[in-house]
Amino acid sequence: MVRESAEERLLANAAKTRRLAQAYLISASGAEQARRTARDFLQSIFCESGTGCGACLECRKFRDGNQVDYLELGGGAIRLDDVRQVPDFIKKKSAGGRYKCIYIEDAHQMNVQSQNYLLKSMEEPEEGVVFVLSTNQPEKLLSTVISRCLWIRLRPLSRAALRERLEGKIPPERQEACIALCGGSWAEALRLAEDDELFDIRETAAEVCRHFAGRKNPSLFEMETRILSHEKRILDMLFAMAGLFRDGLYWKMTGETALLSNPDQRETAEMLAEHFTTSALRYIIEILLERYEKKQSFPGYKNKLMVEGMLFQIMEVKAA
Ligand SMILES: [Zn+2]
């Protein structure tokens, strides 16, 4: 039996007892966790038994996108024209005769104008209308919007709690890595587990790191080719490499494995720890993260140029 957090229990009880607030704001450090929790909650509101059973007609309508008493906005920038649908939707008579729900996914995507417009609808509560907003950036919401909502803050889960919750839902060989990388969000862990390319990227990153640590004269060309084989997701590649070097540093300083960010790549971490000094590891992490940030700020930054410059710098550390 998986233990629910107090926040999840509150939502489940509200749906079950049909004692609903007019508006909910669900926030989490990961957007995916906030979204999944919001959708589960919405399904429970429509569900005939208030549990989100998944089997009743109302649950199925919701899941299949056929719930007419439901309006969903989001999946990118939320413009004023999108939010303008809300008053009409509220005016319409409910088809199911119970609740009408408006879900705003990634509510921080609303600009100030859209938020102010939405606020007008929220300020005139209608019987049976429930607003649900999800976000991982609540600081971007107007305080006037936040104050209309019952704010549910989902907290990150411990590794032990995640293990309990994800048991059997993630392939065992991926479980520990997903738990370490998900930032305490079970929803994010599930998403990561399905990302096959990410696991390829992590494997390639580990190969590059081992090649670099294990060879007296590592081949720049070989490392560059491997890194650029995932050119479309170069940021994930840089992040994976930085994570491995960070694990190397962590291992070197503590000799502990419990909190590695890549528990499935322990050998790579050990190898990096063995071949580099503490300050070399720190310096390499800095180089990787610096390129990561630069690429993030300037997506046009040429990958080949960036990777070559970066490897050249890292090679100098090896030679020193
Ligand atoms: Zn149901």
Residues whose N, C-alpha, C, O or C-beta is under 5 A from the ligand:
A	BS01	ZN	C47 E48 S49 G52 C53 G54 A55 C56 C59
